[in-house]
Amino acid sequence: MKTRRFLLFTGIGCVAVLLIGAVALGAVLLGVMPLRVGVEEDAQATVSVSEVTQEVVEAAPTLTAISSGSEGGEVQATEPSPRVHESLASLYDELNPGVVNIRVYVAQGGMTGQGAGSGFVIDDEGHIVTNNHVVAQAEVVTVIFFNGYEAHAEVVGTDADSDLAVVQAKDVPEGVRPLRLAASGSVVPGDQVIAIGNPFSLGSSMSLGIVSAVGRTIPTQETPFSIPQAVQTDAAINPGNSGGPLLNLDGQVVGVNAQIASSSGTNSGVGFAIPSDVVRRVVPTLIEEGSYSWPWLGVQGGQVNLLLQEANDLDTQEGAYIAVVVENGPAEEAGLQGATAEETILGQNIPVGGDVVVEADGEPIRDFADLLTYIAFRRPGDRVTLTILRDGSRQDVIVELAARPE
């Protein structure tokens, strides 16, 4: 089967910058980059593991036009029950006061540009969660509340590795209600979710969908590291939705809308939200300290697929294959080994000789995403016991995690 490559529009939720007094420059706030699954660091290095790239079919439109006059008769729209309609309407009325539109002003080349995104209020002090890529280059930030009231805001903390940021409004109007965070680990495919935000600068917009998948690993725009446990959804996410909440029907935030993956080069695709478990971990530190320090293992790799299993004479397809060990990183200091050679199988270069991590502190590691997630939710300085397969035998390696390098 021929593998199709697709592009991930990191920061697709941001409205493109409009340069005042000049022709708009394309992709000023929109970054386009290949999806890199299972890469912990160093964007320049590549891993010859076929599972690292996945086949992605064209996403179906979120809304399908109702056809009429066909030979089979008119297709009738399915009307939601009054109870469902009333529930969604009341949910919107309850949650919309916690969502804001964010407007940023950026100076580039002696000119001033303007961009827009979304965010949501997290506490009674006016702290607002959004994406880092929404405010990263901003010189001035303003927030527009549900009732149209505008206020200046200050960026109090940013974290490019999770694409999260916190701004604080200098004045908060009456009626604003902070949103609550859910445990994203309890979210499962099929759960209904809604997105509220500022698509195409059309504020206070809500869309409905489901959780399409969980546990996705998505790249960031500004760093070579990946965000673990992202929530995939078919709820419509468009330019301007970046930083806005993805919510369950209990009114709790399960993720922060951030990206769209598309094979067509358009906004039509699947959406991804940064999971609320990451938000819960990062945001309090951003408020207190202005930055967040992530742990670092210092490896690159991928999933153990059939070809890699055969080339390395493994008895399992579970585990995280270590293809590259970063020089002077924690993994190298602990003695982990990357691939030592390559074999060409069916026209693909398959790495051989690398360690396969099958457990971390006794917990099973099914694939490279599991390893990324386990490490991400530790702290710099933590000691982790990794059980690896090497030369047909199991052994334990103790690694002391470091802080990610700048």
N, C-alpha and C positions, 0 to 999 in steps of 0.2 A: 504494500500500500504506500502510495506516495505521500510523504509528510508535507503538510501545508504550513508555511510560516505565517504568523500574524503579528500585527503591531499592537502594542499596548500604549494607549494614550495616557501617559502619566500626567495627572492634573487636567484631565479633559473637562472636569467640572468648572474650570475657571473660564470666564468670558475672556476672549483674546483682547490684548491691550489695544486701545484705540489711541493713536498718537494725535495729540491736539495740534492742528495747524500743519499736518504733514500726512502723507499717504501711510496707511496702516502697515506695519511691518509684520509679516506672517510669522506665526508661532513665537511671538514674544513671550507669552505666558504659557503656551501649550508646548509641552515637550513630547517628542515622538521617539520611542526607543524600542528595541526588540525585547520581548519578554524573556527574562533570564530566570528560569526556575531552578531552585536548589543551589544557587551561588551565594556563598556567605560573604565573599569579598573579592576585590580586585577585578574590576570590570573588564580588564584587558585579557585576562586568562580565559581560555576556553576548555571545556571538558567534552571529550568525545564519548558521550553516553547518549544513546538515542532516546532514552526516556526523558532527557532533559528538555527536548522539544516535543510538544504534544500536538496531535491532530485536532484542529478546531474547525467545526463547521460554521457556516454563516448563521448568525443568530436571527431568529424569526423576529419580525417587528413586534413591539410591545402591544400595539393596537392594530387589529386587522380590519380593513374596510369591509363594510357590509355590502355584499353584492346583491343586485336585484335584476329582475328580468331575464334570468337564466332559464334554460330549458327545464331545469328541475324545479322551477318555481322560486319565489323570493325567499332568501335566507333571512330568518327572523332573528333579531337580537335577543339574547337572553337577559331578561330584566332581573336585577338583584331583588331579593325579598325586601320589603319595607324595613324589617328588623336590621338587616345588614346595612342598608342605606343609612338608617338613622344612627347605627353604631359608628359608621365611618364619619358621618357628619359631626357627631358629638366628639369623636376622638380628635378630629381636626380642630374643633373649637377649643378643646382642652390643651392640645399640644402646640398649636401655632404661636401662642404668646411666648413660648420658650425658644423659638427659632428666629434668627436674625439674618438679614442680608449684609454682606460685608463689601465695602467699596474701598479700593486701594488706589493710591496715586504713586506712580513710579517715575523717576527721572532717568532717562536714557539718552545719551548723545546730545545733551543740552536741551532735550524736549521732554515734555511731561506726558506720560501715558496713564491710562485708567483701566482698571480691571475689576472684576467682581467675583464674589463667591458667596458661600453660606457659612453659617455657624449656629451653635446652640448654647444657651445659657446653662452653666453647670452649678452655680451657687448663688447665694443672696448677695454676694459682693460684686456682682457684675462680671465675673470671669466667663469668658466665652471660648468654647473649643472650636477649632477650625483646622484646616490643613496647613502645613508649613508652606506648601507651594503657593497658597493663596496670599500670604503676607510676607514671604521671604525677602522680596526686594522692595517692599513698601516703605515710602518715606512718610506718608500720611495714611491713617486708617480711620474710616468712619463706619459706624454700624447703623442700620436702619431697622427699627423694631417693628413688631406686627402692626402697630397702630400708625406707622409712618413717621414716628419720632426719630430724629437723627442725633447721634452723639459721636464725639471724637472717642477714639479708643487707643490704648497703648499696648504694644506687644510686650508681654511680660515673660514669655518663654517660648522657645522653638526647639524642635528635634527633627532634623532632616532624616534620621534613620527610620523613624516611624511615620514621617510625614504628618506630624501633629504640631499644633501651635496653640497657645492661649493668648488671647487679647482681653483687656479689661476696659469696659465702657466707663467713661468718666461720669456719666449720668444715666440712670436707669429709670424709665417711666413707670407709672403705676400699672399694675396688671401683668407684669412680666413674671413668668413662672419657670424656675429651673427645671430641667428635664432630669429624669432618673436614669441610671445606667443599669442594664441587665447583665447577667452573666452570659457572655457570648458562647461559652462552652456548652450551654444547654440548648443552643439553637440547632435545629436539624433541617435538612432539605424538606421542602413542602410547607414550612411555617409561612404564614402570610406576614408581609412586612409593608410598611409605607415609607416613602421618602418625602420629606418636606424641605423646601429650599427655594433657591433663586434661579431656576433655569432660564437662560437667555435674558437675565435681569427681570424676569416676571416673578416678582416676589410672592411669598406665601402660596406657593404651588405645591400640591400634594399628588403623588402617584402611588399606585397600588401594585404589588407583585408578590412573589414568593421568594423564599431562600432557595436558590438553585443548587448550591453546594456550599460546603464549609471546609475549613482546613486548607484553603488555597495559600500558596506562597507567591507573593507579588513583589516586584522590584520597587525601589524608590527612584525618584527623579534625580536627586543630587548626590547620592552615595551608591557605592557598589553593593551595599547590603540589602537583604530582603526582609519583607514584613511577613511574619508567620500568621497562620490561622485566619486569613482574610475571609470575609463572607461574600459569596457570589450571589447576585440577585438579578432577576429580570425586571424589577421595578425600574421605570424609566429614570435614567440619570443622564443629564445633559449639561453642556457648558453653563456654569453658574451654580450647579449642585455641589461642587467640591466643598467639603467641610461641613455640609449639612448632615443631619441625623438620619440613619436608617432605624426605624422603630418597629417593635412588635405590636400586636393588637392590644397589649396591656399598657401601651404608652411608654415603654421603656426603650432606651437607646441600645441597639445591638451592634451598631457600627457607625463609622464616620465615612460617608461617601467620598470616594477618592479617584477612581479610575474606571475607564471603559476599555475592554479588549475588543478589537474589531479586525476582521480579515479583509474588510472592504475599504478601509481607510476613511470611513465616515464615523459619525457618532452612533450608528447602529451597531450594537454589540452587547456583550454581557458586562454588567457593572460589578465593581468590587468595593467593599467597605472595610476600613481598618477595624478590627474587632474591638468590642467594648472592653474585653479583658486587657488589651494593650492600652486602651485609653485609661482604664482604671489604674494601671501601673505607672504610666508616664505622666499624666496630667498633674497629679498632686505635686510631683517633684518639679515640674515646669513652673507651677505657681510659687513654690517655695524657693527654688534655686535658679530658675531660668533655663536650665538645661537638664539633660538626662544622660547617664552613662550606661551604655549597654555592655554586656559581657561579650567576650571574643574568644573563639576557639582557634581560628586560623586555618581553616580547611576549605576546600572546594570539592564538589563531587556530585553524585546523582543516585538515582534508584538502580537497584540490581535488576536489570531486565534479562531476558533469555540469552541474548548474545553475550552479555557481560558475564552471566553465570557460567556459560560454556567456556568462554575464553579463560576464565579464572578458576575453572574446575571447582565451583562452589556447589554445595548440596542444598542451597536455599536461594530463593529470590527475595528474601526479606533482609532488610538492613540498609545502612547508609554507606555507599561506596566512597572511599576517600581517594580521589584522583590526584589532588594537589595539596601539599602541606606547605603553608606559607613560611618562608625563611624567618627565623627568630621569633616565631609565634609560639603561643602556648602548646599547640599540638606538636610542633617540632621538638620543643624542650622536653615534652613528655615521652617522645619516642614514637609517635604515630608515623606511619609510612604511607606515602602516596604511590601512584602508579610508577613502575620502573620501565615500562615498555608499552608498545601498542601492537595489536594484531589486526589485520584487515580481514573482516568477515562480511560477505555480501556487500562489498564496497564501502563498508563503514570501518573507521578506525576505532578499535575497542581497547581501552586501557587495561593493562594487566599488572598484577603485583601489588595493588593497593590494599590497605586494610579495609575490612567491612565491619562497621559498628553495628552490633545487634542488640546491645543493652546499654542503658545509662543509669547508673545507680540502681541496677536491678530491674528497671522498667524496660519493656520491649521497645526496640526501635525498628519500625517496619520499613521506613524509607528515609531519604535524606531530609524531607520536610519534617519528619518526627524529630530528627537530630537538631535541626535548626530551632524548632519550637522549644525543645527541652533546654537548650543552651540559652535561648533568648529570655526565658523566664527564671534564670539564675541571676547572680550578681557578680561583678568583677571581684576576684579574690576567692570565690567559691571553688572547692575541690570536687571534681566529678570523676567517678569511676566508670570508665567506658570498657565494656566487654567487646572484644574484637575477634574476628576470624583472620588468622594469618597463617599461611602455609598449611591449611587444613586443620589447625588446632585453635581452641579458644584460649584467650588470655585477657587479663585485666590490665588496664593502663590508667593511672591516676593523673588527671590534668588539672592544673590550677588556672582558672580562667583569668584573663586580663581584661582591661577596658579596651574597647575598640579604638584603634588608632585614628587620629584626626584625618 
